[in-house]
Amino acid sequence: MARAKTVKKADTKPAEPVSKKKEPKEKSAQGAPRDYAQGETYEEGEMIYHKVWDDVGEILEVGTTEDGIRKMKVHFEKVGVKNLRMGQVG
């Protein structure tokens, strides 16, 4: 039984390497809010979704407590302003 030969086209270009550049974090203008996870880091102006409260909020400010815990202040549509923890930088 004869096998079919694989033929390469002469004018094909090699695939370009995929850039491993980090994409900027999603902002509210770029699409749906990110799910809140305590281990993630966030920036002011981002929109997040909190599963427990089933609520969407905008991050008003980001900072660090006196004992080095990263925190953020978020204004949610249903539950109001809340202080939440977030991941460590570095």
C-alpha positions in Angstrom: 0.0 0.0 0.0 1.5 3.4 -1.0 1.8 6.2 1.5 0.9 9.8 0.7 3.9 12.1 0.7 4.0 15.3 2.9 4.7 18.3 0.7 6.0 21.6 2.2 5.1 24.8 0.4 8.2 26.7 -0.8 6.9 30.1 0.2 5.9 29.4 3.8 7.5 31.6 6.5 8.6 30.2 9.9 6.2 30.9 12.7 7.0 34.0 14.6 7.8 33.5 18.3 5.0 34.2 20.7 5.7 37.2 22.9 5.5 36.4 26.6 4.8 40.1 27.4 2.3 40.4 30.3 -1.0 41.9 29.2 -2.1 44.9 31.3 -4.8 44.1 33.8 -8.3 44.5 32.7 -10.0 47.8 33.4 -13.7 48.4 33.4 -13.6 49.9 29.9 -11.9 46.8 28.5 -14.6 44.3 29.4 -16.1 42.2 32.2 -14.9 42.7 35.8 -12.3 40.3 37.2 -13.3 37.7 39.8 -11.9 38.7 43.2 -9.3 36.4 44.7 -7.4 37.3 47.8 -4.1 36.2 46.3 -4.3 38.4 43.2 -3.2 42.0 43.0 -5.3 44.8 41.7 -5.0 48.5 40.7 -7.2 51.6 41.3 -10.0 51.9 38.8 -10.3 48.2 38.1 -13.7 46.5 38.4 -14.0 43.3 40.3 -16.7 40.7 41.0 -17.1 39.3 44.5 -18.7 35.8 44.3 -19.9 35.6 47.9 -21.7 38.9 47.8 -22.7 38.4 44.1 -21.7 42.0 43.6 -19.6 44.2 41.3 -17.4 47.0 42.6 -14.8 49.5 41.6 -11.5 49.7 43.4 -11.2 53.2 44.9 -7.8 52.9 46.5 -4.9 50.5 47.0 -2.5 50.5 49.9 -0.7 48.6 52.7 -1.6 48.2 56.4 0.9 49.0 59.1 1.8 45.3 59.4 2.5 45.0 55.7 -0.8 43.5 54.4 -1.8 44.7 51.0 -5.4 46.1 51.0 -7.9 47.8 48.8 -11.0 49.9 49.3 -13.8 48.8 46.9 -17.2 50.5 46.3 -19.7 47.7 45.5 -23.1 48.4 43.9 -25.1 46.4 46.5 -23.1 46.2 49.7 -21.4 49.6 49.6 -17.7 50.4 50.5 -15.6 47.4 51.7 -11.9 46.9 52.6 -10.5 43.8 51.1 -7.1 42.0 51.2 -5.1 41.3 48.2 -1.9 39.5 47.2 1.6 40.5 48.0 3.8 42.2 45.5 7.2 40.7 44.7 
